[in-house]
Amino acid sequence: MLSCGDTVFDDIKDLQPDLILMDVMLAGMDGREICKSIKENHLTNLLPVILISGTHDLAESLLLPGGPNDFVAKPFDIDHLLARVEKQLVAC
């Protein structure tokens, strides 16, 4: 589990996750900006990122540079979320 956006690259280096599942609304931070930083870094740009949001329609962001690999709208069915995660892990 990543602790906060300020240390995201240290956390990725330490934990070596296969995927990042992150809410858009974080305490004092925007998950979209963290995602963009991850996707623009040559060391982490291949790491799949799935953003979750109950307030933002992220469909258009999938096409933008620095956008997530996928998104899930809240509320969501756990089986739907797991299918999205599996799809990204298989694509790696």
C-alpha positions as a Markdown table, in Angstrom:
| # | Residue | x | y | z |
|---|---|---|---|---|
| 1 | Met | 0.0 | 0.0 | 0.0 |
| 2 | Leu | 1.4 | 3.4 | -1.0 |
| 3 | Ser | 1.4 | 5.8 | 1.9 |
| 4 | Cys | 1.0 | 9.2 | 0.2 |
| 5 | Gly | 1.6 | 11.1 | -3.0 |
| 6 | Asp | 4.7 | 12.8 | -1.7 |
| 7 | Thr | 6.6 | 9.5 | -1.4 |
| 8 | Val | 5.0 | 7.7 | -4.4 |
| 9 | Phe | 8.3 | 6.9 | -6.2 |
| 10 | Asp | 10.1 | 5.8 | -3.0 |
| 11 | Asp | 7.1 | 3.6 | -2.2 |
| 12 | Ile | 7.1 | 2.1 | -5.7 |
| 13 | Lys | 10.8 | 1.4 | -5.4 |
| 14 | Asp | 10.4 | -0.2 | -2.0 |
| 15 | Leu | 7.2 | -2.2 | -2.6 |
| 16 | Gln | 7.6 | -3.0 | -6.4 |
| 17 | Pro | 3.8 | -3.2 | -7.0 |
| 18 | Asp | 2.4 | -4.9 | -10.0 |
| 19 | Leu | -0.4 | -2.3 | -10.2 |
| 20 | Ile | -1.5 | 0.8 | -8.5 |
| 21 | Leu | -5.2 | 1.2 | -7.5 |
| 22 | Met | -5.8 | 4.8 | -6.4 |
| 23 | Asp | -8.7 | 7.1 | -5.7 |
| 24 | Val | -8.8 | 10.5 | -7.4 |
| 25 | Met | -9.7 | 12.3 | -4.2 |
| 26 | Leu | -6.8 | 12.0 | -1.7 |
| 27 | Ala | -6.2 | 14.0 | 1.4 |
| 28 | Gly | -4.6 | 17.2 | 0.0 |
| 29 | Met | -3.7 | 15.6 | -3.3 |
| 30 | Asp | -5.2 | 14.7 | -6.6 |
| 31 | Gly | -4.8 | 11.1 | -7.7 |
| 32 | Arg | -4.8 | 12.3 | -11.4 |
| 33 | Glu | -1.7 | 14.3 | -10.8 |
| 34 | Ile | 0.1 | 11.4 | -9.1 |
| 35 | Cys | -0.9 | 9.2 | -12.0 |
| 36 | Lys | 0.5 | 11.7 | -14.5 |
| 37 | Ser | 3.8 | 11.8 | -12.6 |
| 38 | Ile | 4.0 | 8.0 | -12.6 |
| 39 | Lys | 3.2 | 7.8 | -16.3 |
| 40 | Glu | 5.7 | 10.5 | -17.2 |
| 41 | Asn | 8.6 | 8.9 | -15.3 |
| 42 | His | 10.6 | 6.5 | -17.5 |
| 43 | Leu | 11.2 | 4.2 | -14.5 |
| 44 | Thr | 7.4 | 3.8 | -13.7 |
| 45 | Asn | 5.6 | 4.5 | -16.9 |
| 46 | Leu | 4.8 | 0.9 | -17.6 |
| 47 | Leu | 3.2 | 0.3 | -14.2 |
| 48 | Pro | -0.5 | 0.0 | -14.6 |
| 49 | Val | -2.6 | 2.6 | -12.8 |
| 50 | Ile | -6.3 | 2.3 | -12.2 |
| 51 | Leu | -8.0 | 5.3 | -10.8 |
| 52 | Ile | -11.3 | 5.2 | -8.8 |
| 53 | Ser | -13.7 | 8.1 | -8.5 |
| 54 | Gly | -17.2 | 8.8 | -7.4 |
| 55 | Thr | -17.2 | 12.4 | -8.6 |
| 56 | His | -15.2 | 12.5 | -11.8 |
| 57 | Asp | -15.9 | 10.9 | -15.2 |
| 58 | Leu | -12.4 | 9.7 | -16.2 |
| 59 | Ala | -13.3 | 8.1 | -19.6 |
| 60 | Glu | -11.6 | 10.9 | -21.5 |
| 61 | Ser | -8.5 | 10.8 | -19.3 |
| 62 | Leu | -7.7 | 7.3 | -20.7 |
| 63 | Leu | -6.7 | 8.9 | -24.0 |
| 64 | Leu | -4.6 | 11.7 | -22.5 |
| 65 | Pro | -0.8 | 11.6 | -22.0 |
| 66 | Gly | -0.2 | 10.7 | -18.4 |
| 67 | Gly | -3.6 | 9.2 | -18.1 |
| 68 | Pro | -4.5 | 6.0 | -16.2 |
| 69 | Asn | -4.7 | 2.6 | -17.8 |
| 70 | Asp | -8.2 | 2.2 | -16.6 |
| 71 | Phe | -10.8 | 3.7 | -14.2 |
| 72 | Val | -13.6 | 2.5 | -12.1 |
| 73 | Ala | -16.6 | 4.6 | -11.0 |
| 74 | Lys | -18.0 | 4.5 | -7.5 |
| 75 | Pro | -20.0 | 2.8 | -6.3 |
| 76 | Phe | -18.6 | -0.3 | -7.9 |
| 77 | Asp | -19.3 | -4.0 | -7.7 |
| 78 | Ile | -16.2 | -5.8 | -6.4 |
| 79 | Asp | -16.3 | -8.4 | -9.2 |
| 80 | His | -16.2 | -5.5 | -11.7 |
| 81 | Leu | -13.2 | -4.0 | -9.9 |
| 82 | Leu | -11.4 | -7.4 | -9.8 |
| 83 | Ala | -12.1 | -7.9 | -13.5 |
| 84 | Arg | -10.5 | -4.5 | -14.3 |
| 85 | Val | -7.4 | -5.4 | -12.1 |
| 86 | Glu | -7.1 | -8.8 | -13.8 |
| 87 | Lys | -7.3 | -7.2 | -17.2 |
| 88 | Gln | -4.4 | -4.9 | -16.4 |
| 89 | Leu | -2.3 | -7.5 | -14.8 |
| 90 | Val | -2.7 | -9.9 | -17.8 |
| 91 | Ala | -1.8 | -7.0 | -20.2 |
| 92 | Cys | 1.6 | -6.5 | -18.5 |
